[in-house]
Structures are given as C-alpha cells and as structure tokens.
C-alpha cells in the first residue's frame, strides 16, 4: 500500500537531493515551468513528484554542459 503513495518533494528537498543551491533549483523551476509542473501544494509550497526531479536533473546537466562548452571554446 505504501508504494501507491507518491513521495512529494519541496524545491528545497529537491535541491538537497541533487546537491545544488536552492537559488539554482528555483531558477530551473521558474524558467522551465512549461515542462516542470508541481503535482500538489502544501500551503504556499509547491510539491513535485519523482518525474519532476528527473526533469530538473536533466535540465541542470544541460546547463552544466552548455557552460562547459563555453568555457572550453572561450567567450562565445
């Protein structure tokens, strides 16, 4: 029965899970709101499921890849 209950996370919990600053996490959630939707709310907090965490992880990796490409290629 416990398997049917989704484990929901706040942005700060996601930031801790992914080991990124909360500000970076909030930036990704704010700028990718078309792709990353909260599944619920607890008061004013948005709650996200595991699939949202995976999307955030992919977006953060994409940001890091683009940053590395610019660093390697010089100021582009």
C-alpha positions as semicolon CSV with decimal commas, in nm:
position;residue;x (nm);y (nm);z (nm)
1;X;0,000;0,000;0,000
2;X;0,286;0,241;0,074
3;X;0,401;0,204;-0,287
4;X;0,086;0,378;-0,411
5;X;0,154;0,694;-0,209
6;X;0,370;0,935;-0,413
7;X;0,672;1,081;-0,239
8;X;0,635;1,454;-0,293
9;X;0,922;1,697;-0,251
10;X;0,953;2,070;-0,197
11;X;1,208;2,267;-0,402
12;X;1,446;2,274;-0,105
13;X;1,430;1,895;-0,070
14;X;1,500;1,857;-0,443
15;X;1,796;2,096;-0,412
16;X;1,933;1,885;-0,127
17;X;1,880;1,562;-0,324
18;X;2,060;1,700;-0,629
19;X;2,324;1,881;-0,423
20;X;2,264;2,221;-0,585
21;X;2,198;2,561;-0,430
22;X;1,831;2,638;-0,369
23;X;1,857;2,951;-0,586
24;X;1,966;2,741;-0,885
25;X;1,682;2,497;-0,822
26;X;1,427;2,778;-0,808
27;X;1,571;2,926;-1,130
28;X;1,522;2,597;-1,313
29;X;1,168;2,557;-1,180
30;X;1,080;2,916;-1,271
31;X;1,229;2,914;-1,621
32;X;1,106;2,565;-1,715
33;X;0,755;2,595;-1,573
34;X;0,614;2,479;-1,907
35;X;0,784;2,140;-1,858
36;X;0,802;2,105;-1,479
37;X;0,468;2,128;-1,305
38;X;0,400;2,084;-0,935
39;X;0,177;1,789;-0,857
40;X;0,033;1,948;-0,544
41;X;0,059;2,215;-0,279
42;X;0,102;2,230;0,094
43;X;0,003;2,582;0,190
44;X;0,225;2,807;-0,022
45;X;0,478;2,533;-0,103
46;X;0,469;2,360;-0,439
47;X;0,522;1,984;-0,428
48;X;0,690;1,784;-0,703
49;X;0,699;1,414;-0,782
50;X;0,989;1,193;-0,886
51;X;0,942;1,259;-1,258
52;X;0,979;1,634;-1,197
53;X;1,303;1,566;-1,009
54;X;1,437;1,375;-1,310
55;X;1,345;1,662;-1,544
56;X;1,521;1,907;-1,314
57;X;1,827;1,680;-1,303
58;X;1,837;1,671;-1,685
59;X;1,798;2,049;-1,710
60;X;2,081;2,107;-1,461
61;X;2,306;1,870;-1,660
62;X;2,220;2,061;-1,977
63;X;2,312;2,390;-1,813
64;X;2,645;2,247;-1,699
65;X;2,721;2,108;-2,048
66;X;2,650;2,443;-2,212
67;X;2,861;2,621;-1,951
68;X;3,150;2,377;-2,009
69;X;3,126;2,422;-2,387
70;X;3,154;2,798;-2,349
71;X;3,443;2,766;-2,102
72;X;3,633;2,533;-2,337
73;X;3,556;2,734;-2,651
74;X;3,635;3,069;-2,498
75;X;3,397;3,361;-2,463
76;X;3,118;3,283;-2,705
